[in-house]
Structures are given as C-alpha cells and as structure tokens.
Amino acid sequence: MAKVPSGVGPKYPQVVVLFGATGDLSRRKLLPGLFHLASAGFIPDCRIIGVSLDDISADDFRKFARTAMDEFGARKFADADWETFARNIDYLPLSAGAAALRAAVEKAEQSLKTESRRLHYLSVPPNAALSAVRMLGEAQVDRNSRIIMEKPFGTDLASAVSLNSKLHEVFSEEQIFRIDHFLGKEPAQNILAFRFANGLFEPIWNRNFIDHIQIDVPETLGLGTRAGFYEATGAFRDMVVTHLFQILAFVAMEPPTALEPAPISEEKNKVFRSMLPIQPHDVVRGQYTGYRSDEGVNPESETETFIALRCSIDNWRWAGVPFFLRTGKRLAEGQRIISIAFREPPKSMFPADSGVGAQGPDHLTFDLADASKMSLSFYGKRPGPGMRLDKLSLQFAMRDTGLIGDVLEAYERLILDAMRGDHTLFTAAQGIERLWEVSTPLLEAPPPVRLYAPGSWGPNAIHQLIAPRAWRLPFERTWRAPNQLGG
C-alpha cells in the first residue's frame, strides 16, 4: 500500500459517532469511506460508534458494515484489515439515550490510550438533525469535537436562520461542517489549481474575455424512495442552493490571500454577497410527465423536478456575464459540467464559407465526475487547400497521468478535512443564509412548472432563457477515449 503523505490526515486519533448508521448513505459511502481512511493510514487510529433507530447489537452492526464493504467498497481489501476495523466498531440504538452515548464515547476514548478528537456525523433527515444535536449536548460529548451535517440547511431564509441559531446553542460555527459532496470531488479543487496556479488563464478570467458560464448537472435517475423528501423540497432547494451555487463560487471567486480555509471562505462569501436576487422571470421550472403518479407524490403537485436559471454577479469581474444553471431528474444524460464560453473575435477576416462561428464560441469545459477531465475547444485549419476551419480540442483526463488510483472519493476527502478542522470545502452559516436571501423572490413567487418528457433535456422554455446563446449539453463531440488521439 502506498505511503500516505504527511499532513493530509488528522494529527490525533478519532472517535466517530455516526448517526443514521444503518441508513443508505452510511451503507453506500460512509462506512466504506471510513474503512479506507483507517486501513490506508490516513487516520492515526479510529473508533466508530454507530447510532440509529434500529434495535440491533454491535455484532449485527458489524455484519451490516461488512455487507456494505462487500457491496459498495471500491477497492480490494485484506481480511486482516477488515478484522482490525471491525474490532473498532461499536453500536448504540438511539433509544439507549444520552447517558449511554456518553459512556460509549468515553469507553472508545479510553481504548485509544492517547489524546483523541471526536467527529459526529449526522447522516439523518433534516427533521431529525436537531434532536441528534440535542442528544450530543445532553451527553456532553460536544466539547473537543466537530460535527458534519448533511443538506438541506434550511428551506428558506427564516428556517436557515432558525436552524443555525439552534445549532449554535450546542456547537460553535468553527465546530460545524456543512457537507456538500460536490465540493469534495477532485475536479472542484482542480478549479482552484487551474485558476490560481497558472498564469495563462487567470488574466482572462473576467467579463472582458468571457461571454457566459454554464453549470449543468442533469440526472437520468428518478426519485427512487425519496419522493416524500422531494415533494417538500424540489430541485431548487435540493440541488441549486446546496450544490450549484457552491460550484459557482469556486468559479467566480477572487484570488484568496492564502490557500487556507478562512481566506477561501471569505472570497466565496463575497461572491454570494455580490449575487443579485433570483427573479422568477429568469427561471424555468419543470416537472417530468408521470411524476404526479409516483408513489408518495401529490396528484396535483407543483414541485419542480427540473430547474434552469440565469443569475448575475454584480461586481467588477463579472458585471454583465450571465451564469446559467440547470439540473433535473429523468433527463437525457447524466453529466456534471462547468462550461466557460469565451467571447468571439469582434470581426472575422475569414471567408464566409470558412466555418468560423458555425460551431459557436471557444469553450473551456470541466467535467465534475470523480476523476478530473478538462477540454479546451478552438478553431483550427483543416488540412488541404483553401481556408476551411474545424472545431478542435485539447483534452486532459486524470486517467492519463497514472495517478487515478490516488483519487479520494468525495465523502472520504470531506471526512478527512473535517477531522483536520479544514473548512475550505464546506459551507458556512453566513454564506447559506445569504443564498436563501437572494433566493427569496423566486421562493415567494415561483413560475408555474412546465411538463417535460422523461429522457429529454427539460421544458422547451430553456432555449428562450439562454437565447441567443445555446446550451452546451448535449455535447456535439464526446470526450476522447483513453489514449485516443485527434481533435
């Protein structure tokens, strides 16, 4: 196993209290992720206490964790590593109460025989989060600890302010880590590296050279078992406030004074403060045909399963540059891209039939999948006589570097950062409340939902929203296959 670089993990062993330990997220992501971090040496030592509504034994929970590893673990592992991990797992039904939780945490800390830190992960529905926080406070295990919370962080400004106020009764803002798994992906951090480590692109990263920016996250999946949650939430609350706006901040932020959590958070918050309120006429809401007949859905539901919007950042760098965001369920493809469209030359010297302008502006495209991919498109001359131009591209993929095995899964990276106390990739109360504030006009007067066919790209009105520009997805050209040459 490769040696873990120093400084990437926490200094102290960790006691992890995992609420919602028998839930789907725990099974698919958190338990396999914690196993990898512990077995690969990212954490000096670790004890895990599962907590959930299920009245099962610690042995039953270990069996649950082993099944999760077999089913969802992305890496091969040795039985000896599993046995070590299993010995460090305990379980507590929620009904056991705060006193039992405190005893379990103290027992885990004593077994470490050295100074340690506590990490509480709330993998629970929003309506159960505050009761878990109160239990942690009653158990007096809130000190010397950090807490990770899953979205949504409120449903509007008033609920976000209330949630943060109640959280701060038990935990300080420095202890709270509001998780957004989009920001844990390698490409999100690669945006920072690309922008601020290279002298080529930062000078043109502004309104003088960029025409518009798209952040596009269509999904092919439906709701599955989440209809009840989705009915009360919708695409805007579920995806835009907690995911797409956060990505927008990474794209639009000014250079931080240092690549450290506080300066980066400050620059992100400056972006949010500069955002103009989202107006209903700049939004298209959609609902896929058949949604109202899904189990758990109101037959007259006006909940959107699709949303596209135009938003603006009112500062010197971005004044006049529209940001177009789109996401939804049951769409034609599953993609996660940021596409930056550069301004076209003010005048063309090429013949009318040269092809210049026929395929739109030059684009810089980031793929937000787990393994980084980037593409820069440009016009180039077609070989042969005459002046015919084609759209070509330069492409980079992490898989071509031989380092793809070093990529951490998003939840693994974010758990590790929380253990280290690094807020860089997490959202803060101030930023969340500002985003709900700019969303207020839309939430108070949402435009009607428009039906769209499953497997399409959303309602037809999306084309009027972006006109005279065009959506980048679907791509006219696909990403190149590994080791494939050519444009």
C-alpha positions in Angstrom: 0.0 0.0 0.0 1.3 3.5 -0.9 2.7 5.6 1.9 0.2 8.3 2.9 1.8 11.8 2.6 2.4 13.5 5.9 0.0 16.3 6.8 -3.0 15.1 4.8 -4.7 13.4 7.8 -5.6 14.5 11.3 -2.9 14.7 14.0 -5.0 12.8 16.6 -6.9 9.5 16.6 -10.6 10.0 16.1 -13.8 8.8 17.8 -16.6 8.9 15.2 -20.2 9.0 16.3 -22.2 8.1 13.2 -25.9 8.9 13.5 -28.1 7.2 10.8 -25.5 4.4 10.8 -27.8 1.8 9.2 -29.1 4.2 6.5 -28.4 4.2 2.8 -25.7 6.9 2.8 -23.9 5.1 5.6 -24.0 1.8 3.7 -23.0 3.2 0.3 -20.5 5.9 1.2 -19.6 6.5 4.9 -18.7 3.0 6.2 -16.7 2.1 3.1 -15.0 5.5 3.2 -14.1 5.3 6.9 -12.7 1.8 6.3 -10.5 3.1 3.5 -9.3 6.1 5.5 -8.5 3.9 8.5 -6.9 1.0 6.7 -4.9 3.2 4.3 -3.3 5.0 7.2 -4.9 8.5 6.7 -6.1 8.4 10.3 -3.7 7.5 13.1 -6.4 5.4 14.8 -10.2 5.4 14.8 -13.2 4.1 16.8 -16.7 4.2 15.3 -19.9 4.3 17.3 -23.0 3.7 15.1 -26.3 5.2 16.3 -29.6 4.6 14.7 -33.3 3.8 15.3 -32.7 0.1 14.7 -32.6 -2.0 17.9 -29.7 -4.3 16.9 -26.5 -5.5 18.6 -22.9 -4.4 17.9 -22.3 -7.7 16.2 -25.3 -7.1 13.9 -23.9 -3.7 13.0 -20.5 -5.2 12.2 -22.2 -7.6 9.8 -24.1 -4.7 8.3 -20.8 -2.9 7.8 -19.1 -5.9 6.2 -22.0 -6.3 3.8 -21.7 -2.6 2.9 -18.0 -3.1 2.2 -18.6 -6.2 0.0 -21.3 -4.4 -1.9 -20.1 -0.9 -2.2 -16.3 -0.8 -1.4 -14.5 0.4 -4.5 -11.1 -1.2 -3.5 -9.9 -4.6 -2.7 -9.0 -5.2 0.9 -7.4 -7.8 3.1 -9.3 -9.8 5.7 -6.8 -8.7 8.3 -7.6 -5.0 7.6 -11.3 -5.8 7.9 -10.9 -7.6 11.2 -8.9 -4.7 12.7 -11.6 -2.3 11.5 -14.4 -4.5 12.9 -12.9 -4.6 16.3 -13.1 -0.8 16.5 -16.8 -0.7 15.7 -19.5 -0.3 18.4 -23.2 0.3 18.1 -25.9 2.0 20.2 -29.6 2.2 19.5 -31.0 5.7 19.7 -33.4 4.6 22.4 -30.4 3.9 24.8 -30.2 7.7 25.4 -27.6 10.3 26.1 -26.1 8.7 29.1 -25.3 5.5 27.2 -23.9 7.6 24.3 -21.5 9.4 26.7 -20.4 6.1 28.2 -19.7 4.6 24.8 -17.7 7.6 23.7 -15.6 7.6 26.9 -15.0 3.8 26.5 -13.8 4.4 23.0 -11.5 7.2 24.0 -10.0 5.1 26.8 -9.3 2.3 24.4 -7.2 4.7 22.3 -4.9 5.3 25.3 -3.8 8.7 23.9 -5.3 12.1 23.2 -8.0 12.0 20.6 -10.7 14.1 18.9 -14.4 13.5 18.3 -16.3 13.7 15.0 -20.1 13.5 14.9 -21.6 12.7 11.5 -25.4 13.4 11.2 -26.5 11.2 8.3 -30.1 11.7 9.2 -33.1 13.5 7.7 -33.3 17.3 8.3 -36.2 16.9 10.8 -34.0 14.5 12.9 -30.8 16.6 12.9 -31.7 18.9 15.8 -32.8 16.1 18.0 -29.4 14.4 17.4 -27.6 17.7 18.2 -29.6 18.0 21.4 -28.6 14.4 22.3 -25.0 15.2 21.8 -25.3 18.2 24.0 -27.1 16.2 26.7 -24.4 13.5 26.5 -21.8 16.3 27.0 -19.8 15.0 24.1 -20.0 18.3 22.2 -16.7 19.5 23.6 -13.4 18.8 21.8 -15.4 17.7 18.8 -16.6 18.6 15.3 -19.9 17.9 13.6 -20.7 17.1 10.0 -24.3 17.9 8.8 -26.0 16.8 5.6 -28.1 19.1 3.4 -30.6 20.8 3.2 -29.5 23.6 5.5 -33.0 25.0 5.9 -35.7 25.5 3.2 -35.7 29.4 3.1 -34.0 32.3 4.9 -36.2 32.1 8.1 -35.6 28.3 8.5 -31.9 28.6 7.8 -31.5 31.3 10.4 -33.5 29.3 13.0 -31.5 26.1 12.2 -28.2 27.9 12.6 -29.3 29.6 15.9 -30.3 26.2 17.4 -27.1 24.6 16.2 -25.1 27.4 17.8 -26.7 26.6 21.2 -24.6 23.4 21.3 -21.8 23.9 18.7 -19.8 26.9 17.7 -19.6 27.8 14.0 -15.9 26.6 14.0 -17.1 23.1 15.0 -19.8 22.8 12.3 -19.1 21.3 8.9 -22.0 21.5 6.4 -21.1 19.0 3.8 -21.6 19.3 0.1 -20.2 16.2 -1.7 -19.8 18.1 -5.0 -17.1 20.2 -3.4 -15.3 17.1 -2.2 -14.7 15.9 -5.8 -11.3 16.2 -7.2 -12.4 18.5 -10.1 -13.9 21.1 -7.8 -10.5 21.6 -6.2 -8.9 21.4 -9.6 -10.7 24.6 -10.5 -8.7 26.4 -7.8 -5.5 24.8 -9.0 -6.3 25.6 -12.7 -7.2 29.3 -12.0 -4.6 30.3 -9.5 -1.5 28.2 -10.3 -1.4 29.1 -14.0 -0.6 32.5 -15.5 -2.3 31.7 -18.7 -6.0 31.7 -17.7 -6.4 34.0 -14.7 -5.7 37.2 -16.7 -8.7 36.4 -19.0 -11.0 35.1 -16.2 -13.3 38.1 -16.4 -16.0 39.9 -18.2 -13.7 41.2 -20.9 -13.0 37.8 -22.3 -15.8 35.5 -21.0 -19.2 35.7 -22.6 -21.2 33.4 -20.2 -20.8 30.4 -17.9 -22.9 27.3 -17.6 -23.1 24.9 -14.7 -25.1 21.9 -15.9 -25.9 18.9 -13.8 -28.6 16.8 -15.5 -29.5 13.4 -14.0 -31.1 10.4 -15.6 -32.3 9.0 -12.3 -35.8 9.4 -10.9 -36.7 9.8 -7.2 -36.5 6.1 -6.1 -37.6 6.1 -2.5 -37.1 9.8 -2.0 -40.5 11.0 -3.2 -41.6 12.1 0.3 -38.4 14.2 0.8 -38.5 15.6 -2.8 -42.1 16.7 -2.6 -41.3 19.0 0.2 -38.0 20.2 -1.3 -37.9 20.3 -5.1 -34.9 20.6 -7.5 -34.0 24.2 -6.5 -33.7 23.6 -2.7 -32.2 20.1 -3.2 -29.5 21.0 -5.8 -29.1 24.6 -6.6 -28.6 26.3 -3.2 -26.5 23.4 -1.7 -24.5 22.3 -4.8 -24.6 24.5 -7.9 -24.2 27.9 -6.1 -21.2 26.5 -4.2 -19.6 25.5 -7.5 -20.4 28.9 -8.9 -18.5 30.5 -6.0 -15.3 28.5 -6.8 -15.6 29.6 -10.5 -16.3 33.2 -9.7 -14.3 34.0 -6.5 -11.4 36.4 -6.4 -7.9 35.1 -5.6 -7.7 34.4 -1.8 -4.9 35.9 0.2 -3.8 32.3 1.0 -4.9 28.8 0.1 -6.4 28.4 3.6 -9.9 27.8 4.8 -10.7 31.3 6.2 -9.5 33.3 3.1 -11.2 31.0 0.7 -14.5 31.1 2.7 -14.3 34.9 2.7 -13.9 35.1 -1.1 -16.8 32.7 -1.6 -19.0 34.8 0.7 -18.0 37.9 -1.3 -19.4 36.1 -4.4 -22.6 35.4 -2.6 -22.9 39.0 -1.3 -22.5 40.2 -4.9 -25.2 37.9 -6.3 -28.3 39.7 -7.5 -31.7 38.3 -6.2 -33.0 35.5 -8.4 -36.1 36.8 -10.2 -38.9 34.4 -11.3 -38.7 35.6 -14.9 -35.1 34.3 -15.0 -36.2 30.8 -14.0 -37.7 27.8 -15.8 -39.3 25.2 -13.5 -40.2 21.8 -14.9 -41.8 18.5 -13.9 -41.4 15.3 -15.8 -44.5 13.7 -17.2 -45.7 10.9 -14.8 -44.2 12.5 -11.7 -47.6 13.0 -10.1 -48.4 9.3 -10.4 -45.2 8.3 -8.5 -45.8 6.8 -5.1 -45.9 9.4 -2.3 -46.4 12.3 -4.7 -49.4 14.7 -4.5 -51.6 14.1 -7.7 -51.8 17.9 -8.1 -48.1 18.5 -7.2 -46.4 21.8 -8.3 -43.0 20.6 -7.1 -40.3 21.0 -9.7 -38.1 18.1 -10.8 -36.2 20.4 -13.1 -34.9 23.9 -12.8 -32.9 26.2 -15.1 -32.0 29.7 -14.1 -30.0 32.8 -15.0 -28.1 34.5 -12.2 -25.8 37.5 -12.1 -22.8 38.6 -10.0 -22.8 42.3 -9.6 -19.1 43.1 -9.2 -16.3 44.4 -11.5 -15.1 41.0 -12.6 -18.4 39.6 -13.7 -20.8 42.5 -14.4 -22.8 41.6 -17.5 -21.7 38.0 -17.6 -24.7 35.6 -17.1 -24.4 32.4 -15.3 -26.8 29.7 -16.5 -27.5 26.8 -14.1 -29.5 23.7 -14.9 -30.3 20.5 -13.1 -33.2 18.0 -13.0 -34.4 14.4 -12.8 -35.1 11.9 -15.6 -33.2 13.9 -18.2 -31.4 12.6 -21.3 -27.9 12.2 -19.8 -26.2 12.2 -16.5 -23.5 14.9 -16.7 -21.7 17.3 -14.3 -20.0 20.1 -16.2 -18.9 23.6 -16.0 -18.6 25.3 -19.4 -16.9 28.7 -19.8 -17.7 30.3 -23.2 -15.2 32.9 -24.3 -16.1 35.9 -26.4 -15.7 35.5 -30.1 -13.4 37.8 -32.1 -15.1 41.2 -32.8 -14.5 40.8 -36.6 -13.8 37.8 -38.9 -11.2 38.1 -41.7 -12.1 34.6 -42.9 -14.2 33.8 -46.0 -17.9 33.4 -45.5 -17.7 29.6 -46.1 -14.7 29.1 -43.8 -16.7 27.6 -41.0 -15.7 30.2 -38.4 -18.6 30.9 -36.0 -20.6 27.9 -37.3 -19.9 25.9 -34.1 -20.1 28.6 -31.5 -17.5 30.2 -29.3 -14.4 28.6 -27.8 -15.2 26.7 -24.6 -13.2 25.6 -21.5 -15.1 22.7 -20.0 -14.6 21.0 -16.6 -16.1 17.6 -16.1 -17.1 17.3 -12.4 -17.0 13.5 -12.3 -14.8 11.9 -9.6 -11.8 11.8 -12.0 -10.8 15.2 -13.4 -11.3 15.9 -17.1 -10.9 19.2 -18.9 -11.3 20.3 -22.5 -10.4 23.5 -24.4 -12.0 23.9 -27.8 -10.7 26.1 -30.5 -10.9 26.7 -34.3 -8.1 25.2 -36.4 -7.4 25.0 -40.1 -8.5 21.8 -41.9 -5.5 20.4 -43.8 -5.5 20.9 -47.6 -6.1 23.9 -50.0 -8.3 26.7 -49.1 -9.2 28.1 -45.6 -11.7 25.7 -44.0 -11.8 25.7 -40.2 -12.9 23.0 -37.8 -13.6 22.9 -34.1 -10.8 21.1 -32.4 -10.0 20.5 -28.7 -7.2 20.0 -26.3 -8.2 17.5 -23.6 -6.8 16.3 -20.3 -8.0 13.4 -18.2 -6.7 12.3 -14.8 -6.7 8.7 -16.0 -3.9 9.6 -18.4 -1.5 10.5 -15.6 -1.3 7.1 -13.9 -2.5 8.8 -10.7 -6.1 7.8 -10.9 -5.7 5.3 -8.0 -4.8 8.3 -5.7 -8.2 10.0 -6.1 -10.1 10.0 -2.9 -13.9 9.6 -3.1 -15.7 12.8 -2.3 -17.0 11.8 1.1 -13.6 10.4 2.1 -11.9 13.7 1.4 -14.5 15.7 3.2 -14.5 13.5 6.3 -10.7 13.8 6.4 -10.9 17.6 6.0 -13.4 17.8 8.9 -11.2 15.7 11.1 -8.4 18.1 10.4 -10.6 21.1 11.0 -10.3 22.4 7.4 -13.4 24.3 6.3 -12.2 25.0 2.8 -14.7 22.7 1.0 -17.6 23.3 3.5 -20.3 25.9 3.6 -20.7 28.4 6.4 -23.8 29.8 8.1 -23.2 33.3 6.6 -23.0 32.0 3.1 -26.0 29.7 3.4 -28.2 32.5 4.8 -27.1 34.9 2.0 -28.0 32.3 -0.6 -31.5 31.9 0.9 -31.8 35.6 0.9 -31.1 36.0 -2.8 -33.5 33.1 -3.5 -36.4 34.8 -1.7 -38.0 36.4 -4.8 -38.1 33.0 -6.5 -39.4 31.1 -3.5 -42.2 33.7 -2.9 -43.4 33.8 -6.5 -42.2 30.7 -8.3 -43.2 30.5 -12.0 -45.5 27.6 -12.9 -44.0 24.2 -13.6 -43.8 23.1 -17.3 -44.1 19.5 -18.2 -41.2 17.7 -20.0 -40.8 14.2 -21.3 -38.6 11.8 -19.4 -35.4 11.3 -21.4 -35.5 14.9 -22.8 -33.4 17.9 -21.8 -36.2 19.7 -20.0 -39.0 22.1 -21.0 -38.7 23.9 -24.3 -38.6 27.3 -22.5 -35.0 26.7 -21.5 -34.0 27.7 -25.0 -35.7 31.1 -24.6 -33.9 31.5 -21.2 -30.5 31.3 -22.7 -31.1 32.8 -26.2 -29.3 34.0 -28.2 -26.8 31.6 -26.7 -27.2 27.8 -26.7 -26.9 25.1 -24.0 -23.5 23.3 -24.0 -25.2 19.9 -23.3 -25.8 17.7 -25.2 -22.2 17.8 -26.5 -21.7 17.7 -30.2 -18.5 15.8 -29.6 -17.9 13.2 -26.9 -14.9 13.1 -24.6 -12.0 11.2 -26.2 -11.5 7.6 -25.1 -8.3 6.7 -23.2 -5.1 7.1 -25.4 -7.3 8.2 -28.4 -5.5 10.8 -30.5 -7.1 13.5 -32.6 -9.4 16.5 -32.1 
